[in-house]
Amino acid sequence: MFLPLANAADIAYKVGMRAFELQRSERVALCAIIAIALLLRFFRLAHQSLWVDEILSYKAFASVAGVPYWKKFLYDVHGPLYSLVMHFWSAVSESDFWLRTPSALAGTLAVYALFRWFAEIGRRDLAIPAALFMALSPFHVYYSQEMRFYAFLSLFAVLALIAFERFRAAPTARSGALLGVAFAGACLSHFSALFLGAAFLVYLVCSGRMKGAHLRFGALAAAIALVMISPWIYREIWFLRQIHIVDISTLAVEERLRGELTLSRWSYPYALYAFSSGYSLGPGLRELHLVTTATGLFAKHALAIAATGIIFGSLLASGIVRSARRGHLGLFLAVILVTVLSATVVTAYNIKVFNVRYLMCAFPLYIALVAYGLPSGRRARLIAGAAVCAIMLASDGNYFFNSRYAREDVRDAVKVVMRSEEGGDLIIAPAVEAVFAHYYRGRNTIRFIDPSDLGEARMNEEIARDFASHPRVWYLRSRSWYEDPDDILLRSLPAHGDVALRWNAPGVDLILYTKRTR
């Protein structure tokens, strides 16, 4: 199957890469797209509070007394390249805006890299719309505004695609070395990039290229990547050995990492939906944690789901057909299917929860298929492209301005506590203790507690003891589906204290209880 497609890809590459000089109209369009990418990634960059996973990244690169950074760096199996950059970047400032800036920059560079990749595969005619879709993508904007490594991963994944295309068309020591470095950069951004390497291998084998120069210089690329990531291989193995690896089909639902949300039949269509319209059109992330029936969810968000499904679904189907004709579908499917299959296997053995972000290496290929699906006619292409942009911009607007889709606002909750706290107060913030502690500059105790682990009877005893030694208790309820799905604390605290203050913000409920004296 791959052989005729590969031959067509060779011809397309030679024709498309005779020259890379941009025409004036292309330069103007590309500059406008880069400006849009910058605007969307830096607009209100610090408006939302840091959230739980961002604090995990912060702890990986932040200096801690008595722990040398190089030691933390060698044990960082999630994003050592990102943490290395952030360790020195954070020395200048630790403001939310500054800490998220590297992700915003990497996300913008990924847009330009995608444009270059389309030129590499001989599709200059689709480079501009593909770059525009990436620039506007609410999925990509979301991760470009996070203090996490996913924007770095998206950048290096596209750079690896560029390097692979050059290697595929002309296997030499130089192209092999560049491929090894680019692939290692992706792996050091996040080790889910190993899925990308597996996809490259599958493509080379299926297209009959795993021989001759491709084999020799492919081995060189693999050796370079192996050397670059070698300090973390043992750590990754050690990390996996600490995990209880078991087939989730043999586990009761409550024993899986996230219960029913660990992996379901809806994971895959939702991944396509998130790739298309991000997390801020239709059902939001918090709503998905609380959903009871798929029917109710579809009924509530029928318009957004239908519009996204029709527009992106039709372009995706067309893109599959058109990319097959141009000889590119083999690589596209290899990356997408290997990435999805690998993430599924990891989830099936209870190592990780199936999450769309773990498919980041497949995202550029999804954008490529959507771009390929655009009609040939100028007017039809403009209409289809405008429909895609409209969906993306609507989601971007919700992300920036609709509080339903905002991250949990722990930062403002901390401000409320610091304005109104008194000496001797106790602060309880299950699931978001680390975020609260990051912003908190007071002197009161933040207590770690796991209500679901304690149970209601023991929780009542603990709260009684808390009120015996603290006149007031602050309770920050956030992400309750994780630590307190049965809302045990909302029953235990009122049994011993009276409500003195209530405050709400996106994703958080702050309640101050005072000791009951009667």
C-alpha positions in Angstrom: 0.0 0.0 0.0 2.7 2.4 1.0 5.0 1.9 -2.0 3.0 3.8 -4.7 2.2 6.5 -2.1 5.9 6.8 -1.2 6.8 7.2 -4.9 4.3 9.9 -5.3 5.6 11.6 -2.2 9.1 11.5 -3.8 7.9 13.3 -6.9 6.0 15.9 -4.9 9.0 16.6 -2.7 11.3 17.2 -5.7 8.8 19.4 -7.5 7.8 21.3 -4.4 11.3 22.0 -3.1 13.0 23.3 -6.3 12.9 26.7 -4.6 11.7 28.0 -1.3 11.7 31.7 -2.1 8.5 33.1 -0.8 6.4 35.3 -3.1 5.4 38.7 -1.7 1.8 37.6 -1.1 3.1 34.5 0.8 5.4 36.7 3.0 2.6 39.1 3.8 0.2 36.2 4.6 2.8 34.4 6.7 3.7 37.5 8.7 0.0 38.1 9.4 -0.4 34.6 10.6 2.6 34.7 12.8 1.2 38.0 14.3 -2.1 36.3 14.9 -0.3 33.4 16.6 1.6 35.8 18.8 -1.5 37.8 19.7 -3.6 34.7 20.7 -0.8 33.1 22.7 0.2 36.3 24.6 -3.3 37.8 25.0 -4.3 37.6 28.6 -1.5 35.1 29.2 -1.5 35.6 33.0 -5.3 36.3 33.3 -6.0 32.8 34.6 -4.5 31.2 37.7 -1.9 28.5 37.5 -3.4 25.1 38.0 -2.4 21.8 39.6 -0.3 20.4 36.7 1.5 23.7 36.2 2.6 23.6 39.8 4.0 20.1 39.1 6.1 21.6 36.3 7.2 24.5 38.6 8.4 22.1 41.2 10.5 20.3 38.6 12.5 23.4 37.7 12.3 25.6 40.8 15.3 25.8 43.1 14.7 24.1 46.5 17.1 24.5 49.5 19.3 21.4 49.9 18.4 19.9 46.5 20.7 20.7 43.7 18.9 21.4 40.4 21.1 19.0 38.4 19.8 16.1 40.5 16.2 17.1 39.9 17.0 17.6 36.2 18.3 14.0 35.9 15.2 12.6 37.6 12.8 14.6 35.4 11.3 12.0 33.1 8.4 14.2 31.9 10.1 17.2 30.3 13.8 17.6 31.1 14.4 20.0 28.2 11.5 22.2 29.3 12.6 22.2 32.9 16.2 23.1 31.9 15.0 26.1 30.0 12.6 27.1 32.8 15.2 26.8 35.5 17.2 29.6 34.0 14.2 31.5 32.6 12.6 31.7 36.1 15.7 33.3 37.5 14.6 36.6 35.9 11.0 36.5 37.3 8.4 34.2 38.7 5.3 36.1 37.6 2.7 34.0 35.9 3.1 35.9 32.7 6.9 35.4 32.6 6.7 31.7 33.5 4.2 31.0 30.7 6.1 33.0 28.1 8.4 30.2 26.8 5.3 28.1 26.0 3.7 31.0 24.1 6.9 31.5 22.1 7.3 27.8 21.4 3.6 27.6 20.3 4.2 30.5 17.9 7.3 28.9 16.5 5.4 25.7 15.9 3.0 27.6 13.6 5.9 28.7 11.5 7.4 25.2 11.6 4.2 23.8 10.3 4.3 26.2 7.3 7.8 25.0 6.6 6.8 21.4 6.8 4.1 21.9 4.2 6.7 23.4 1.9 9.0 20.4 2.6 6.3 17.9 1.5 5.7 20.0 -1.6 2.3 21.5 -0.7 3.1 25.2 -0.7 -0.5 25.8 -1.8 -1.7 24.5 1.6 1.0 25.9 3.8 -0.8 29.2 4.5 -4.2 27.7 5.4 -2.5 25.0 7.5 -0.4 27.6 9.4 -3.6 29.7 9.9 -5.5 26.7 11.4 -2.6 26.0 13.8 -2.4 29.7 14.7 -6.1 29.9 15.5 -6.4 26.4 17.0 -8.0 26.7 20.5 -6.4 23.3 21.4 -2.9 24.6 20.5 -3.6 28.1 22.1 -4.6 26.3 25.3 -1.3 24.5 25.6 0.7 27.5 24.4 -0.6 29.4 27.5 0.3 26.7 30.0 3.4 26.5 32.1 3.9 22.9 30.8 6.0 21.2 28.2 3.3 20.5 25.6 4.0 23.6 23.5 7.7 22.5 23.3 6.5 19.1 22.3 4.4 20.4 19.5 7.3 22.5 18.2 9.8 19.7 18.2 7.3 17.2 16.8 6.9 19.4 13.7 10.7 20.0 13.5 11.1 16.2 13.6 8.5 15.9 10.8 10.6 18.4 8.8 13.8 16.5 9.5 12.1 13.2 8.7 10.9 14.5 5.3 14.4 15.6 4.4 15.8 12.2 5.5 13.0 10.3 3.7 13.8 12.1 0.4 17.6 12.1 0.7 19.1 9.8 3.4 22.5 11.1 4.2 24.7 11.4 7.3 23.6 15.1 7.6 19.9 14.4 7.3 20.1 11.4 9.6 21.9 13.5 12.2 19.4 16.3 12.0 16.6 13.8 12.4 18.2 12.3 15.5 18.6 15.7 17.1 15.1 16.8 16.3 13.6 13.6 17.5 15.6 13.7 20.7 14.5 17.2 21.3 10.9 16.0 21.0 11.5 13.2 23.4 13.2 15.5 25.9 10.2 17.8 25.7 8.0 14.9 26.6 8.6 11.2 26.3 5.3 10.6 24.5 7.4 11.6 21.5 8.6 8.0 21.5 5.3 7.3 19.8 6.5 9.6 16.9 9.7 7.6 16.6 7.7 4.3 16.4 5.5 5.9 13.7 8.6 6.8 11.6 9.8 3.2 11.9 6.5 1.8 10.9 6.4 4.1 7.9 9.9 3.2 6.7 9.2 -0.5 7.1 5.8 -0.4 5.3 7.1 1.8 2.5 9.9 -0.6 1.8 12.6 1.9 2.8 14.2 0.0 5.7 17.3 -0.8 3.7 20.3 0.8 2.1 21.0 4.4 3.0 17.7 4.7 4.9 18.8 1.8 7.1 22.3 3.1 7.6 21.6 6.7 8.3 18.4 5.8 10.1 20.5 3.8 12.5 22.7 7.0 12.9 19.6 9.0 13.8 18.5 6.4 16.3 22.0 6.3 17.9 22.1 10.1 18.2 18.7 10.2 19.8 19.5 7.3 22.1 22.7 9.0 23.3 20.9 12.3 23.9 18.1 10.7 26.0 20.2 8.1 27.7 20.5 9.9 31.0 16.7 9.5 31.5 16.2 6.0 30.2 17.0 4.3 33.5 14.9 6.9 35.4 12.0 6.2 33.1 12.3 2.4 33.7 12.6 3.0 37.4 9.5 5.2 37.2 7.5 2.6 35.4 8.5 -0.1 37.9 6.9 1.9 40.7 3.6 1.7 38.9 1.3 -1.3 39.3 0.9 -2.4 35.7 -2.2 -4.4 35.2 -4.9 -4.9 32.5 -7.6 -2.4 33.5 -10.3 -4.9 32.1 -9.5 -7.0 35.2 -9.9 -4.2 37.6 -13.1 -2.9 39.2 -14.0 0.6 37.9 -13.2 2.2 41.2 -9.7 0.7 41.2 -8.7 2.3 37.8 -6.7 5.5 37.8 -9.7 7.7 37.1 -12.6 5.2 37.3 -14.8 5.3 34.2 -12.8 8.3 32.8 -9.6 6.2 32.6 -10.6 5.0 29.1 -14.0 4.8 27.5 -15.5 4.5 24.0 -16.0 8.3 24.0 -12.3 9.0 24.4 -11.5 8.8 20.7 -14.3 10.9 19.3 -13.7 13.4 22.0 -10.0 13.6 21.0 -11.1 14.5 17.5 -13.5 17.1 18.9 -10.8 18.6 21.1 -8.3 18.7 18.2 -10.9 20.6 16.3 -12.4 23.1 18.7 -10.3 22.8 21.9 -11.8 22.6 25.4 -13.9 25.8 25.2 -16.7 25.1 22.8 -19.6 22.9 23.9 -18.8 20.8 27.0 -16.0 22.3 29.2 -13.5 20.2 31.1 -15.2 20.6 34.5 -18.5 19.7 33.0 -17.1 16.5 31.5 -16.0 15.4 35.0 -19.6 15.8 36.2 -21.5 14.4 33.3 -23.9 11.5 34.0 -25.2 10.6 30.5 -23.9 11.1 27.0 -27.4 11.8 25.8 -27.8 14.7 28.1 -24.5 16.1 27.1 -25.2 15.9 23.4 -28.7 17.5 23.9 -27.2 20.4 25.9 -24.4 21.1 23.3 -26.1 19.9 20.2 -25.3 22.9 18.0 -21.6 23.2 18.9 -21.1 19.4 18.6 -23.0 19.2 15.3 -21.3 22.2 13.7 -17.8 21.0 14.7 -18.6 17.4 13.6 -20.0 18.4 10.2 -17.3 21.0 9.3 -14.2 19.1 10.5 -15.6 15.7 9.8 -16.2 16.5 6.1 -12.8 18.1 5.7 -11.1 15.2 7.5 -12.8 12.7 5.2 -11.8 14.7 2.1 -8.3 15.2 3.5 -7.8 11.4 3.8 -8.8 11.0 0.1 -6.8 13.9 -1.2 -3.6 13.1 0.8 -3.8 9.5 -0.4 -3.7 10.8 -4.0 -0.7 13.0 -3.3 1.2 10.1 -1.5 1.2 11.6 2.0 -1.6 9.6 3.7 0.9 6.8 4.6 2.9 9.0 6.9 -0.1 10.8 8.2 -1.9 7.6 9.2 1.3 6.1 10.6 1.8 8.9 13.0 -1.8 9.3 14.0 -2.6 5.6 14.4 0.6 4.6 16.2 0.2 7.6 18.6 -3.4 6.7 19.4 -2.6 3.0 19.7 0.4 3.6 21.9 -1.6 5.9 24.2 -4.4 3.3 24.4 -1.9 0.5 25.4 -0.4 2.7 28.1 -3.9 3.4 29.4 -5.1 -0.2 29.1 -2.3 -1.2 31.6 -3.3 1.5 34.1 -0.1 3.5 33.6 -1.8 6.7 32.5 -5.2 8.0 31.9 -6.2 8.4 28.2 -5.8 12.1 27.7 -5.9 14.2 24.5 -2.7 16.0 25.4 -0.8 12.7 25.1 -1.7 12.7 21.4 0.1 16.0 20.8 2.5 14.4 18.3 -0.5 13.5 16.2 -2.0 17.0 16.3 0.0 18.5 13.4 -1.0 15.6 11.2 -4.6 16.2 12.1 -4.3 19.8 11.0 -2.6 18.6 7.9 -5.5 16.4 7.0 -8.0 19.2 7.6 -5.9 21.5 5.3 -5.8 18.7 2.7 -9.5 18.5 2.8 -10.1 22.0 1.6 -11.8 22.2 -1.8 -9.8 23.1 -4.9 -12.0 25.9 -6.1 -11.1 29.3 -4.8 -14.6 30.3 -3.6 -15.3 26.9 -2.1 -11.9 26.9 -0.3 -12.5 30.3 1.1 -16.0 29.2 2.4 -14.6 26.0 4.0 -11.6 27.8 5.5 -13.8 30.5 6.9 -16.0 27.8 8.5 -13.0 26.2 10.2 -11.8 29.6 11.4 -15.2 30.6 12.7 -15.4 27.4 14.9 -11.9 28.0 16.2 -12.4 31.7 16.9 -15.7 31.0 18.7 -13.8 28.6 21.0 -10.9 31.0 21.4 -13.4 33.7 22.5 -14.9 31.4 25.1 -11.5 30.4 26.3 -10.5 34.0 26.9 -13.8 35.5 28.1 -16.2 32.8 29.3 -15.6 31.8 32.9 -17.3 28.4 32.3 -14.1 27.3 30.5 -11.6 29.0 32.7 -9.0 27.2 34.9 -9.7 27.0 38.6 -9.2 30.4 40.0 -7.1 29.4 43.1 -5.0 32.6 42.8 -8.0 34.9 43.6 -9.2 32.6 46.3 -5.8 33.0 48.0 -6.2 36.8 47.8 -9.6 36.6 49.6 -8.1 34.4 52.3 -5.1 36.8 52.8 -7.4 39.8 53.1 -9.7 38.2 55.7 -7.6 35.7 57.6 -6.8 35.9 61.3 -4.0 34.2 63.3 -4.8 30.6 64.1 -6.9 29.9 61.0 -6.7 26.6 59.3 -6.9 26.2 55.5 -8.2 23.1 53.9 -7.8 22.9 50.1 -8.1 19.3 48.9 -6.6 18.6 45.4 -5.3 22.1 45.0 -3.1 22.5 48.2 0.1 22.9 46.1 -1.5 25.7 44.0 -2.8 27.4 47.1 0.7 27.2 48.7 2.4 28.6 45.6 0.4 31.8 45.9 -0.1 32.0 49.7 2.1 34.4 51.7 0.3 34.1 55.0 1.4 32.3 58.1 -1.5 30.0 58.8 -1.4 26.2 58.2 -2.5 24.7 55.0 -3.6 21.1 55.8 -3.3 18.2 53.4 -6.3 16.0 53.6 -7.9 13.2 51.5 -11.6 13.0 52.3 -12.3 10.0 50.0 -9.5 8.1 51.6 -10.6 8.8 55.2 -14.3 8.2 54.8 -17.1 10.1 56.5 -16.8 8.8 60.1 -13.0 9.5 60.3 -13.5 12.8 58.5 -16.0 13.9 61.2 -13.5 13.1 63.9 -10.7 15.0 62.1 -12.8 18.1 61.6 -13.9 18.0 65.3 -10.2 18.0 66.3 -9.5 20.8 63.9 -12.1 23.1 65.4 -10.8 22.2 68.9 -7.5 23.8 68.0 -8.5 26.4 65.4 -11.3 29.0 65.8 -11.8 29.3 62.1 -11.5 26.9 59.1 -11.3 27.9 55.5 -12.5 25.3 53.0 -11.5 25.8 49.3 -13.6 23.3 47.3 -12.1 22.7 43.9 -11.8 19.7 41.6 -13.9 17.8 44.1 -14.4 15.0 41.7 -10.8 14.0 42.4 -10.4 14.1 46.1 -13.9 14.4 47.5 -16.5 13.1 44.9 -19.0 12.4 47.6 -18.6 15.9 49.2 -17.8 14.5 52.6 -16.3 17.8 53.7 -19.5 19.7 52.8 -21.3 17.6 55.4 -18.6 17.4 58.1 -17.7 21.1 58.3 -21.2 22.4 58.9 -21.7 19.8 61.6 -19.0 21.6 63.7 -18.9 25.2 62.4 -21.1 28.1 61.1 -20.6 29.7 57.7 -19.1 33.2 58.1 -18.2 33.9 54.5 -18.8 32.5 51.0 -17.0 33.4 47.8 -17.1 31.9 44.3 -15.0 32.0 41.2 -14.5 29.8 38.2 -13.9 26.2 39.5 -13.7 27.2 43.1 -16.0 27.7 46.1 -14.4 29.3 49.2 -16.2 28.9 52.5 -15.1 30.2 55.9 -16.4 28.3 58.9 -16.2 29.6 62.5 -16.3 27.3 65.6 -19.8 26.8 66.8 -20.0 27.9 70.5 -23.5 26.9 71.3 
